[in-house]
Amino acid sequence: MLTTLHELMRPPAGMAFDFSQPAGEPALAPPDGVSWRVFANPVSLFVGGVAAVLLELSEPSVRSGVWDHSNFQRDPGLRLRRTGFAAMMTVYGPRSATEQLIARVVRMHGHVEGTTPDGTAYRANDPRLLDWVQATATFGFSEAYHRYVRPFSAAEKDAAFAEAQPAARLYGAAGAPRSRAEWEALLAATAPRLQGSPILLEFIRIMSEAAILPAPMRWLQRLLMRAAVEMTPEPVRSLPQLRGRGLRRGEATLVRMLARAAALLPLQDSPPAQAARRLAARGTVK
């Protein structure tokens, strides 16, 4: 079961990448940092990624950009794997290849623009929107690890945001939070713009029913979706589309058991294991 979740960490078809090369080349994130631990756990990655998207889809301009200009509705599994691969690259990938990947994404985002249903113009490379997307991703992944794998200290929570800065700057999110306090300030400033939408319910339905995990494991998929709703901060968690969709009695304990068990599984040939071999070539990782 958990081995199947580990498969979600691998690059999707057509995007195969050897994280073990070139020998010795550093990543954007430090190998002894918080991010290398967070992104090695498939349970917290799934939960945190969903929570981040719930926050993103609650911001009207980001919602329109994501929903109107991606293949998520047609193939959520592929979109999930592509997004996961980009995240893995920002943490484990060799710096040169990661910079090239981000540059391609920035160029693609340059063509994404439109108007929200209320007529507000948006563009994907708007620094304000980029800051929100980067911030929600860092919060989602680190908070899921904190809640379901191992509690973080205040310093570790800050480190998660600090370690995301190199990638954020490359994406154009120069104002992305550098600490947990800055995240909370951004959330408070953005809260008046956050709103519910039928798209939130559609996202939950798609992610609960799509063939992301094998059919016998679809119960786990739905459980992790509820875990994501449970950790989504206010005011989003109280939106009508999310109200009552969090964890049920006893389920938080089950999610923690699964996440902690996943942390004990051998990484085998996953991106973090390959990256560790790459850096070990020059003695960066013992």
JOMOQUI-V561724 format. One record per residue. N is the residue number from 1. PSI is psi in radians with two decimals (none if undefined). Layout:
# JOMOQUI-V561724
n,psi
N,PSI
N,PSI
This chain:
# JOMOQUI-V561724
n,psi
1,-0.96
2,-0.52
3,-0.64
4,-0.70
5,-0.65
6,-0.52
7,-0.46
8,-0.29
9,-0.23
10,2.62
11,2.56
12,2.92
13,2.38
14,-0.09
15,0.52
16,2.42
17,2.38
18,1.79
19,-0.11
20,-0.07
21,2.68
22,2.54
23,2.24
24,-0.20
25,2.24
26,2.86
27,3.03
28,-0.60
29,2.49
30,2.40
31,-0.35
32,0.27
33,-3.08
34,-0.70
35,-0.66
36,-0.53
37,-0.79
38,-0.81
39,0.00
40,-0.04
41,1.95
42,-0.50
43,-0.90
44,-0.50
45,-0.80
46,-0.87
47,-0.83
48,-0.65
49,-0.71
50,-0.76
51,-0.71
52,-0.75
53,-0.65
54,-0.71
55,-0.72
56,-0.73
57,-0.16
58,-0.20
59,2.05
60,-0.76
61,-0.74
62,-0.73
63,-0.83
64,-0.72
65,-0.73
66,-0.82
67,-0.56
68,-0.23
69,0.47
70,2.96
71,0.35
72,-0.78
73,-0.57
74,-0.66
75,1.33
76,-0.57
77,-0.78
78,-0.74
79,-0.69
80,-0.77
81,-0.68
82,-0.76
83,-0.72
84,-0.67
85,-0.75
86,-0.70
87,-0.74
88,-0.69
89,-0.70
90,-0.38
91,-0.81
92,-0.35
93,2.68
94,2.47
95,-0.77
96,-0.78
97,-0.62
98,-0.73
99,-0.68
100,-0.74
101,-0.84
102,-0.67
103,-0.67
104,-0.73
105,-0.73
106,-0.72
107,-0.73
108,-0.74
109,-0.42
110,-0.34
111,-0.05
112,1.95
113,2.88
114,-2.75
115,2.55
116,2.92
117,-0.45
118,0.12
119,0.09
120,2.22
121,2.52
122,2.77
123,2.46
124,-0.53
125,0.27
126,2.14
127,-0.61
128,-0.75
129,-0.67
130,-0.71
131,-0.74
132,-0.78
133,-0.80
134,-0.72
135,-0.75
136,-0.61
137,-0.83
138,-0.78
139,-0.86
140,-0.91
141,-0.78
142,-0.66
143,-0.65
144,-0.72
145,-0.77
146,-0.74
147,-0.67
148,-0.25
149,-1.14
150,2.30
151,2.41
152,2.60
153,2.95
154,-0.67
155,-0.67
156,-0.64
157,-0.73
158,-0.72
159,-0.63
160,-0.73
161,-0.68
162,-0.71
163,-0.36
164,-0.14
165,-0.80
166,-0.79
167,-0.73
168,-0.76
169,-0.69
170,-0.60
171,-0.24
172,0.16
173,1.17
174,-0.37
175,0.25
176,2.52
177,2.47
178,-0.02
179,2.96
180,-0.67
181,-0.68
182,-0.60
183,-0.81
184,-0.60
185,-0.72
186,-0.73
187,-0.77
188,-0.67
189,-0.54
190,-0.39
191,-0.73
192,-0.38
193,-0.24
194,2.39
195,2.75
196,2.90
197,2.62
198,-0.40
199,-0.57
200,-0.79
201,-0.69
202,-0.70
203,-0.80
204,-0.74
205,-0.83
206,-0.82
207,-0.42
208,-0.50
209,-0.36
210,2.68
211,1.08
212,-0.77
213,2.77
214,2.67
215,-0.74
216,-0.27
217,0.19
218,-0.45
219,-0.63
220,-0.69
221,-0.79
222,-0.62
223,-0.79
224,-0.53
225,-0.76
226,-0.61
227,-0.61
228,-0.76
229,-0.71
230,-0.64
231,-0.01
232,2.26
233,2.83
234,2.61
235,0.06
236,-0.69
237,-0.46
238,0.06
239,2.57
240,-0.60
241,-0.34
242,-0.30
243,2.23
244,0.11
245,0.21
246,-2.88
247,2.57
248,3.03
249,2.23
250,-0.23
251,-0.49
252,-0.69
253,-0.70
254,-0.75
255,-0.72
256,-0.72
257,-0.78
258,-0.77
259,-0.70
260,-0.57
261,-0.68
262,-0.59
263,-0.35
264,-0.22
265,2.50
266,2.43
267,-0.30
268,-2.10
269,0.58
270,2.91
271,-0.80
272,-0.63
273,-0.75
274,-0.74
275,-0.66
276,-0.70
277,-0.67
278,-0.83
279,-0.51
280,-0.38
281,-0.38
282,0.24
283,0.26
284,-0.63
285,2.24
286,none
